[in-house]
Amino acid sequence: PDSKEAMPKVLDPFAGGGAIPLEAMRLGCEAHAIDLNPVAHLIELCTLVYPQKYGQPNSRPTPDYIKKLQAAHEGKDGDGLFSKKDGKGKASGAAEIDGMALTRLPLITEAEYQKNPLAADVKFWGHWVLEKARDEIGQFYPPDPDGSIPVAYLWARTVKCPNPACGATIPLIQQSWLCKKASRSVATRIVPDISAKRCRFEVAEGMSINFDPDSGTMQRGKVACPLCDQVADGEYLRHEAKSGRMGRQMMAVVSANTSGSGKCYRVATDNDEALHHEAEQELLQQTQQLGADIVPHEPITPARPSPNSRGLSAVSRYGLDTFGGLFNQRQLLALTTLGSNVRRVRGRLGNADEGYATGVMAFLGASFDWFADKSSAFTRWHNSGEKISGTFARQALPMLWDYAEVNPTSEGSGDFLSGLDWILRVIQHTSTVTTPCVVQRSSATGLADADSSIHAVVTDPPYYDAVPYSDLSDFFYVWLKRTLGDVYPDLFRTPLTPKTQELIAYYGSGERKIQKTPKWYEDGMGKAFSEIHRTLRDDGVCCVMFAHKTTTAWESAIAALVRS
């Protein structure tokens, strides 16, 4: 509404990632954001608070490590704070930080630091985290003999053929395209090896593709053995997986071309698999030294949230009943190593005030979680874009038969620096707004705002039973708890995200500790809308976005709105 006040108050009581409050801030409003979920709350802090408070020019003194960094690079000009160029030097014997030559880190000049101190510190320490990890686990991701750097390792899950006369190891492959573009075609050929009772693979390109890469061994949840044509159904696959007999086989390796453009593809070798086994042994040593809790052991609920959403339940049907089970062993080694180094940053921020240091750590944690999404055993190789696709292609986690394992140190698609670059761009764009949002972690059913104090409520409330938000966010929560738990003890105090007060319909089959019927959802939304009505001014406006495919959901949402 038209307001005579300089900054109209705009509230989103279901703020999620903060998109609506951010737009309100861009328009010069006093934005208020509320969400109950701790993962959403952290995202809101990173989007709506920290860049506005700490990303402003000339807002803090240049730390000594930035001065030493510039000196180590011998007074060179930087490539720019938000440049993707690594800017690393080749000099040896330069100044060090924790035994690491500062020339291994990209140059950030004092002038660049003062343009956006928050972004500069996140960039500096993000690269430090990666370089420390490179020292610790880089040997498990060596370059190819021709110098090309592996970007991704492509795996297929495997089962034993149920035909007693065969008993071969079957790779579970949905399709075998590696690159599918108008200008280039590359695919993996599946070659049955009867003597070895398994399949081997060949890389075919262009006219040598004399098979159909769109047809793998998997069709409609069933697998056909390439050696004997025996078909095994989904029940057999689930039984083998739950019995611990579902294995994996590396098919191919994607590398960055040494010329600097495009990708090259090769068949996986015995040495590639041996490196993974060595990483597995290293992870075992780490868990023995540091404790098994470095790997997420929190359970994945096997119950489907509702008839209209599957959440994480699909993978539990295949014996994947903990969050650690969503990763292979080398992925877990990479994540535990990177996470350990993220935690170490807090003690190296020097005399930075607590609020600022917390902000830097939040963005490093967000970069880490971005990478975790690209580094599970449920990520895909995007064959038309030749890049890694993340774990969550939609708001559920379906079973995936073949997957891509990213190289965290490759400086290519899906690696740790890709996430860091994404986060730096968020800081760059959101820091153009200079007034932070008022962010609270609480329930929409009990707002702290005074009566008739809000000019507008614009919100996108939970879509009934369509999305089990907290179930899905647990994937990120279990890692944030391990990387940022000491920085945000109140935010990550529970084993998994709190679910009791979450306003969704949650009434799937199976034994669940929490059952949220349609009436429960309607009553809760009624309380939230009543609170919105209470806090709105007489001339205020309320705008609600809602989407669902069933009339039941719409009836509940509208009934709650009318009752308020």
N, C-alpha and C positions, 0 to 999 in steps of 0.2 A: 504493500500500500504506500501511498504518498506519505512521507514522514517529514516533519519539521526538524527532527533530530538529525545530527550529523551522521550518526552511525546506527541505522535500524538494527535491532537484534533479530537474528535468524537462527532458529534451532532445528537440528536434526537429531531426534532421540534414538534413531536406529542408523547411526552414521557409518558403520562398516569401515571401509577404507578412507572415508572422508571426502568423497568427490563433491557432494552437495555443499558442505561447509566451505570447501576450497573455492568453489565458484562464488559463494556468498562473500568470501573475503576479497576475491578479485573485484567484486562490485563495490567494495568499500563498506560492507556491513560488518557488524560485530557478530561473529559466528560462534555458535555453541554446538559442540559435538558430543554425543553420548553413545557409548556402546558397552555391552557387558563382557564381550569376548576379549580376553587379554591379547590375542594376536591382533585383532582389529584395533584395539586401543594402542598398541605399539605402532602400528601403521599410521594411525591418526597423529601420534606424537611426531613421527618422522615426516609427515606431510603438512601438518597444520601448526606445529609449534616450533620445533627445533630450527628449521631453515629460517623462519621469521625472526627468531631470537638470536641465533648464532651465525647466520649466514650473511650478515650485513657487512658492507665494506668498512675497513678500518675500525672494527669493533673490539679487537683484542691485540695485544703485543705479539710480535713474531717470536715463536719459540726458538730456543738454541738449536734444535735439531734441523730446523729449516735453514738457519744461517749456515750451519755446518754443511748441509746438503748443497747449498749454492756454492760454497767455497770448494767442496769436493769436485764439483763440475767445472771448476776453474773459471767461474764468472760468465759462463755461457748464458745465452738467452734461452728461456724456456719455450716449449712448444705450445704453451697455453694450458691453463688449469683444466679445461674440459676437453683437451685434445686426446685422441685415442693413441697417438704415438707414445711409445714407452719412454723416449728421451733418455735411455740408459747410456752411461758412459762405459768406456773400455779401460779406463785407467786402473792401475793396481796400486796398492799401498795407500789408498786414500783414507780419509776419516771413516771410522766404523761406528756402528750402533749394534750392540750385542754381538760383536764379532763379525758383522756383515758390512762389507764395504758400501758406503753410501752411494757410490756410483752405480750400484745395482738397482737403485731406486730412481724413478723418473724425476727429472729436475723440476722443482717448484721454487721459483724465485721469491724473494721477499715481497716484491711488488704484486706477484700473482697471489701470494698468500693473503695479502691485505684486501684483495678484491672479494674474497669469500673464504674466511678462515675455516669455517666448518667443512666446506668441500675440500679445501687443501689438506686438512688433517685426515679426513676420511680417505682421500686418495693416497696420502703418504703412508698411513698405517695399513690400508688395504693392500698396497703393494708389499709392504713389509711382511704381512701375514703370508702372502703367497710365496715370497722368496724364502722365508723360514720353512714353509712346507716343502718347497722345491728341494731344499737341502736335506730334508728328512725322508721324503718319499719319491724324489725325482727319479731314482734308479729303477722304479717300477714302471716308468713311462719313457723308455729310451727312444731316441730318434732312430729312424730306419737307416740301413747302411748307406743309402744315397743322401742322407742328411735331412730328408723330409720328416716332419713332426706329426706323429699320430694325433688325430683329432678325436676319433671315436673308434671303439671296438664293438663290433656287431655280434650279438649272441643270439642263440636259439635255446629255449628250454627243450629238454629231451625226456622221452619215456622209452621203456623197453617194449618192443612189439609183443602183443598178447598171443601171437601165433607160436605155439610151442616148437614148431618145426623151423621157425625163423629166429625169434629172440633178438633181433637187431635193435640197435639204438636209433630211435626215430627223432629227428629234429622237428620241432613244432614251428612251422613257418607259415605265416599268413600270406605273404607275397615276397618276391625276391628282388625287387627293384632297388638299385643303389643310387642311380641318377636317372630321372625321367623328365627330360626336357626336350623341347623341339630341336635344340642344337646338339644334344648328346644323349645317348642311351647306354646305361651300364647296368648289369644285373648279375646276380649270383646263380650259377647253375648247380643244381643238386645232383651229385653223381653217386649212385648206389655202389658200395664196395662190399660185395658178397663175402669175400674172404675175411674181411675185417669186421663184418656184421655191423656196419655203420655207414654213414654217408660222409663223403668228402665234398669239397666245394671248389668251383672254378669261377673266375671272374670273366664274364663275356661282355664285349662292347660292340655297339653298332651292328653290322651285318652278321656278326658271329652269334648274336642272340637268336638261336633257332628253336627256342622253346617259349612258353608263355609265362613271363615273370609274374603275371597277375594271379597265377595259380600256384600256391605252395602246397604243403602237406596238410594244412588245416582248411577245412571247409565246414562252415556252420557248426562249429563246436566239436567236430569229429576229425580224427587224424587218419590218414592213409599211409601205410608203410611203403616207402619207395622201393623196398627190396622184394616184398611178397604181395603187395596190394591189400593186405589185411586192414580192415577198418576198425578203429577203436572209438567208442563213443565217449561222450562227456563224463559219464559215470566212471569209466575206467580211468580217465585222466585225473579226475578228482581223487579217486582211491589211491592211485600211484603217488600223487602229490602229498596227500595226507599221510601216507605211509613212509614218506621221506625218500621216495625213489624217483622223484623228478629231478633230473640233472640239468646240465647246460653244456653247450658246445660253442666255441667261438667260430664264427663263419668267415668274417672278413674284417679288414682294418681300413679305416678312412684316414688319409693323411693330407696335410696341407702341401700343395705342390711347391717344390723348391724354387720355382720361378716366381712365386708370390701370388699367383692367381689360379683359382680353381682347386679341385680336389683330385687326388689319385686314389685308386682302390686296388687292394691286393688281397689275396687269400690269407687267412690267419695261419700261422705256423705253429709248430710244437713249442717253439721258444716263446711265442706270444702267450700261450696257455701256461707255460712254466713260470713266466713273470707274474701271472695272476696267482699262481700257487705260492710263489715266494711272498707276495703281498698278504696272502691269507695267513701264512706263518708269522709274518710281522704283526698282523692284527692280533693273533693269538698271544704273542708275547706282550703286546701292549695291554690286553685285557688282564693278563696274569699280573703285570706290574702295577697297573693303575686301577684295576677293578672292572668287573663286567659291566658296571653301570655306564661306562663311556659309550656303550652301544645301547640305543633305545630298546628297552625290554617291555615297555608299556603295552598292554593288550589292545588288539583291534577287535571291536565288538563284532560277533558273527551274525547278529540280528539285523535284518533289513529294517531301516527306520520307518518306512511306510510303503503302501502300495505304489506310490508315485515317485519314490526315490530309493536308490540302492545304497548310496553312501559309500562306505568302505567294505560292505559285507561280501561283495563278490569274491574278493581275494581270500577271505577266510574259508571259503569253500574248497580252497586248494592248499589248506594247511598253513597259510601265512597268517599267523595269529598274533604277531607282535610287529611293532613298527620297524624294528631292526631287520625283520625278514623281508622288507620291501627293497633291500639293497644287496648287491653281491659283496663279497668280502673286500675286494679292492676299493669299491666305492665307500664302504664303511671306514676303511683305513684312511682314505682321503678326507672324509668328513670329520672323523675324530681328530686328525692331525690339524686340519684347518681350524676346527672349533677350539682346540687347545691353544693355538696361537692367537685367535681372536681374544680369548680370555686374558692372555698375557699382556695385551695392549694396555689394559686399564692401569697397570702399575708402571707404565712407561710414558704416561701423558704428563709427567712432571707436575708442575704447580697449577695445572688447569683447575678451575673451580669445578665443584662436584656436578653442577647442572650441565656445564659444557662437556665435561668428560662423559657424562651419561649420554648426552646426545651423540657424541662421536661413536660410542660403543653401540648405540641403538642402530646406527646406519651400518656399522660393520656386521652386526647380527643380521640385519636385513639382507646385506650382500651375501652372507653365508646361507641364509634360507633360500634366496633366489637360486643359488648354486645347488642346494639340496634338491630343489624341484627339478633341476636338469640332470641330476646325478643319482637317480634311482633305477631299479630294474624294471621300471614301467615307463621309461622314456623312449621315444621313437626317433628313428632317422628319417627326417623329412626329405624324401628323395627328389622332389621337384625344387626345393629350396637349398638342398645340400646343407642341412643344418640340423641341430638337435631340437626336438620338440619336447616340451616339459611333461611332467608326470600327469598333470591335470588338464587333459584336453577338454573336459567338461566337468560338471559338478558331481563327479562320482569317480570311482577308481575301478574300472573293469579289469578283468584278467588280461594280461598281455603275454603272448607266446614268444615273440622275439623282440629284443630291445637293444638299445644303443648305450654303451658305457662311455661317458665323456672323459677325456684327458683333462684334469683340472689345471694343468700347467701349460697347455698347448698354445694359449693366447689365440684360440680359435673359437668356433661356435660352441656356446654353452659352457665355456670354462669359467673359472672364478673371476677373472678380470672382466668378462662380459657382464656379469652381474654387478661388479663394482662400477663399471661405466654406466650401466642403467641407473644405479643409485645416484651417481654424481649428476646425471642429467635431471633427476628429480629434485635434488638440492638446488641446482642452477635455476630451474624454472619456478619452483615454489618460493624461493627466497626473494623473488621480485615483489612479493607481498611482504610488507614490513610489520604488520600487526598480527600477532599470533591469535589463534583460535582459543576459546575456552573449552578445554577437553576434559571430560570426566569419564571414569569407568564406573558405570552404575546401570541400574535397570530403568527402562522407560516407564515402568509402572510407579515409580516414585521419584519425580523430578525435584531437584533442589531449587529450581527457579521460583521466584516470588509470583504471586497471583498477578495476572494482567501485566506481565513485564516483557512479553515477547511480541514482536511485531509480526513475524511470520514463522510458521513451521512448515518446512519442506522436507519430506521424508519418504523413504523407500523401505517399508517394514518387511519383516520376514514373510515369504510367500507360502504360508500355511505349511504343507508337508513336502514342498517341492525340493528344498535344499536343506540337508542336515548340516548347518553351518559349523557347529562346534565339532562334530565328528570329523569333518574334512580338515578343519584347522588344526586338529591334533597332529597331523602329519608335520606341520611346521612348529607347533608348540613343543613337541618333545625335544627338538633340536635347539630351539630358543632357550629352553630351560637349562640346557647344558652349556650354552655359550654365554647367556646373559643372566642366568639365575642369580649370580652374586651381585649383579648391578641392579636388578629389579626383583628383589626377593619377594615383595608383596604380589607382584604380577605373576610369578611362576612358582607359587608355593604348593599348588595342587598337582597330583600325578598327571592329570589330563585337564583339558579346559573344563570349567564349571558348566554343568548342563541343567541343573535343577530349575533355574529361573529362565532359561532360554525360551523365548516365545515362538515356538514352532509346534505344529501337530506332529506327534512322535508316537505312533501306535502300531508299529510293525509286529509281525509274528515273532514268536520265540520269547524267551525269558529275558526281560529287560527290567533293570532296576527302576527305570523311569518310564511311565506310560503317560503320554499327553494326548488326551482325546480331543476331538473337535470342539467339545464344550470347554475344555481347559484352555484351548487356544483362543476361543471367542471371549471367554471371561478375562483372560490376560490382556488381550488387545483392547477390550472394553476399558480396563483400568488405564492402559497407556493413553487411549484417546481421551479419557476423562482428565488425565493430567495435562494433556495438550490443551484441552478446552480451558482448564483452570489457569494455565500460564499465559494464554493468548490475551492480548488486549481486545477491547470491544470492537475496535476497527481492524483487528488482525486477520490474517489469511492463513488457512491451512491447506496445503497441497499434498496429497497422498498418491504415490505411484504403487500399483499393485498388479500382479500378473499371475494367472493360474489357468490351467486347462479345464478344471472341474467347477461345476456350479456350487458344489458343497463348500469349496474354499471361498468363493465369492460371497456366498450367503453368510459365512462366518465373519468375514471381514466387514461386510456391510452392516450386519447385525451389531457388531461391536461398535462401529462408527455411530449408528443410530442411538444406541444405548448411552453413549457418552454425552 
